[in-house]
Amino acid sequence: MSEFKEQVLSLVSKIPKGEVASYGQIAAALGRPRAARQVGWVLRGSDFPGRLFPWWRVVNNKGEISIKGNPTATKLQQKALLEKEGVKVSSEFTLEMEKYRTKKL
């Protein structure tokens, strides 16, 4: 696994329950502010056996669940996992980004 992938997975693992981060926020925290799309690609291919990390805590910068193209994860699944942690997600798959954005990265 590449160093960047490991860094993304490590950082996503540090997002506290009930909080979210954006793809761009993860990229910036890793010193690669223009790599938001690459963060999404890492998470899209995040089916790593024996390794659980809170992928559902990453949304786009507008506070929208924008997951697509992942056969093992859906918008409904991400919404349910966020709601289980106390994040209010609308029926349009949006949330108040500034209310739930983590400050701990």
DABELKA-V966824 format. One record per residue. N is the residue number from 1. RES is the residue in three letters. OMEGA is omega in whole degrees, -180 to 180 (NA if undefined). Layout:
# DABELKA-V966824
n:N res:RES omega:OMEGA
n:N res:RES omega:OMEGA
This chain:
# DABELKA-V966824
n:1 res:MET omega:-178
n:2 res:SER omega:179
n:3 res:GLU omega:179
n:4 res:PHE omega:179
n:5 res:LYS omega:179
n:6 res:GLU omega:180
n:7 res:GLN omega:178
n:8 res:VAL omega:-178
n:9 res:LEU omega:179
n:10 res:SER omega:-178
n:11 res:LEU omega:178
n:12 res:VAL omega:179
n:13 res:SER omega:-178
n:14 res:LYS omega:178
n:15 res:ILE omega:-178
n:16 res:PRO omega:175
n:17 res:LYS omega:178
n:18 res:GLY omega:178
n:19 res:GLU omega:180
n:20 res:VAL omega:173
n:21 res:ALA omega:176
n:22 res:SER omega:177
n:23 res:TYR omega:179
n:24 res:GLY omega:178
n:25 res:GLN omega:177
n:26 res:ILE omega:-179
n:27 res:ALA omega:-179
n:28 res:ALA omega:180
n:29 res:ALA omega:178
n:30 res:LEU omega:179
n:31 res:GLY omega:180
n:32 res:ARG omega:-172
n:33 res:PRO omega:180
n:34 res:ARG omega:-175
n:35 res:ALA omega:-180
n:36 res:ALA omega:-179
n:37 res:ARG omega:179
n:38 res:GLN omega:175
n:39 res:VAL omega:177
n:40 res:GLY omega:179
n:41 res:TRP omega:178
n:42 res:VAL omega:-178
n:43 res:LEU omega:178
n:44 res:ARG omega:179
n:45 res:GLY omega:-172
n:46 res:SER omega:178
n:47 res:ASP omega:-178
n:48 res:PHE omega:-177
n:49 res:PRO omega:177
n:50 res:GLY omega:-178
n:51 res:ARG omega:180
n:52 res:LEU omega:175
n:53 res:PHE omega:-171
n:54 res:PRO omega:-180
n:55 res:TRP omega:-176
n:56 res:TRP omega:180
n:57 res:ARG omega:179
n:58 res:VAL omega:-180
n:59 res:VAL omega:179
n:60 res:ASN omega:-172
n:61 res:ASN omega:178
n:62 res:LYS omega:-178
n:63 res:GLY omega:179
n:64 res:GLU omega:171
n:65 res:ILE omega:-174
n:66 res:SER omega:-178
n:67 res:ILE omega:175
n:68 res:LYS omega:177
n:69 res:GLY omega:178
n:70 res:ASN omega:-176
n:71 res:PRO omega:-178
n:72 res:THR omega:179
n:73 res:ALA omega:-179
n:74 res:THR omega:176
n:75 res:LYS omega:-180
n:76 res:LEU omega:179
n:77 res:GLN omega:180
n:78 res:GLN omega:178
n:79 res:LYS omega:-179
n:80 res:ALA omega:180
n:81 res:LEU omega:177
n:82 res:LEU omega:-180
n:83 res:GLU omega:177
n:84 res:LYS omega:179
n:85 res:GLU omega:176
n:86 res:GLY omega:178
n:87 res:VAL omega:178
n:88 res:LYS omega:-179
n:89 res:VAL omega:-178
n:90 res:SER omega:178
n:91 res:SER omega:176
n:92 res:GLU omega:177
n:93 res:PHE omega:177
n:94 res:THR omega:178
n:95 res:LEU omega:179
n:96 res:GLU omega:-174
n:97 res:MET omega:-176
n:98 res:GLU omega:177
n:99 res:LYS omega:-173
n:100 res:TYR omega:-177
n:101 res:ARG omega:179
n:102 res:THR omega:176
n:103 res:LYS omega:-171
n:104 res:LYS omega:178
n:105 res:LEU omega:NA
